[in-house]
Amino acid sequence: MALGPQYRTEQLEFQSDGENKIHMLSNWNLRYAGADLRAMVSLDSSSWLIFNANANKSGNFGDYSFKSFPLNYTLSAAWLRKKSNNEEFGAGLILNKSFTGLTVLPILIYHYNFSRKTGIELSLPYKVAWRYNMTSSDIFYVKAEAANRNYLIRMEDSECSFRRIDVDMGVAYNKAFSRLIGIEAFAGYRQNISNRLPTDVIAAKKSGMAYSLELYIRNPIK
């Protein structure tokens, strides 16, 4: 079982052509804060149940207090079975409740090793990746991974939602410095699937090149 906090800030760049009501967005201070709980239960030597629970609040916290925003949550459960030393598969359900509504989606998992160094990792609907283990602590990926960002935007006399669903497609390099800490660098193309903005605001550029560098801490106990 592992429990970890999450915090994210977003900085947006805007331009106006005289028609775009950019003043509506000028005071946005987008923040996301929550906690993630993950657990794995062994059924026998070759099958497991995997659970995930997330609770968070997200919005323009710079203008309104944290407690004024509703609580969002995501629950998921999946069954995973190891068919052989090189193959795993599983299935489950994910439920998300936020200010945009209730969503229920199936989960499909498939992992296969072509050799000691290469393999594929499928966790649908979120991730598809080809993996190459250069060493025990250096992993190279070619992947497509979905990212969903929701913020509730409160204004003086109204509220609206800002939501982006993107797919990042590119290459990633993961380096584990120890059993506790590591980094992952990504470079590629971000394709926007859905973009919800306030009325009369138009996104001029929805997709483009994307880069990221992440420092992570993981559970040292396997």
JOFENSUL-V954456 format. One record per backbone hydrogen bond with DSSP energy under -1.0 kcal/mol. CO is the residue of the C=O (numbers start at 0). NH is the residue of the N-H. If there is no record, write none. Layout:
# JOFENSUL-V954456
CO;NH / CO;NH
This chain:
# JOFENSUL-V954456
1;37 / 3;35 / 5;33 / 7;31 / 19;21 / 20;23 / 21;24 / 24;27 / 29;9 / 30;58 / 31;7 / 32;56 / 33;5 / 34;54 / 35;3 / 36;52 / 37;1 / 38;50 / 40;48 / 45;81 / 46;42 / 46;43 / 47;79 / 48;40 / 49;77 / 50;38 / 51;75 / 52;36 / 53;73 / 54;34 / 55;71 / 56;32 / 57;151 / 58;30 / 58;60 / 59;62 / 59;63 / 64;67 / 65;68 / 71;55 / 72;96 / 73;53 / 74;94 / 75;51 / 76;92 / 77;49 / 78;90 / 79;47 / 80;88 / 85;112 / 86;82 / 86;83 / 87;110 / 88;80 / 89;108 / 90;78 / 91;106 / 92;76 / 93;104 / 94;74 / 95;102 / 96;72 / 97;100 / 100;97 / 102;95 / 104;93 / 106;91 / 107;123 / 108;89 / 109;121 / 110;87 / 111;119 / 116;132 / 117;113 / 117;114 / 118;130 / 119;111 / 120;128 / 121;109 / 122;125 / 122;126 / 123;107 / 125;145 / 126;122 / 127;143 / 128;120 / 129;141 / 130;118 / 131;133 / 131;139 / 136;175 / 137;133 / 137;134 / 138;173 / 139;131 / 140;171 / 141;129 / 142;169 / 143;127 / 144;167 / 146;165 / 148;163 / 150;161 / 151;59 / 152;159 / 157;154 / 159;152 / 161;150 / 162;195 / 163;148 / 164;192 / 164;193 / 165;146 / 166;190 / 167;144 / 168;188 / 169;142 / 170;186 / 171;140 / 172;184 / 173;138 / 174;182 / 179;217 / 180;176 / 180;177 / 181;215 / 182;174 / 183;213 / 184;172 / 185;211 / 186;170 / 187;209 / 188;168 / 189;207 / 190;166 / 193;164 / 195;162 / 197;200 / 199;20 / 207;189 / 209;187 / 211;185 / 213;183 / 215;181
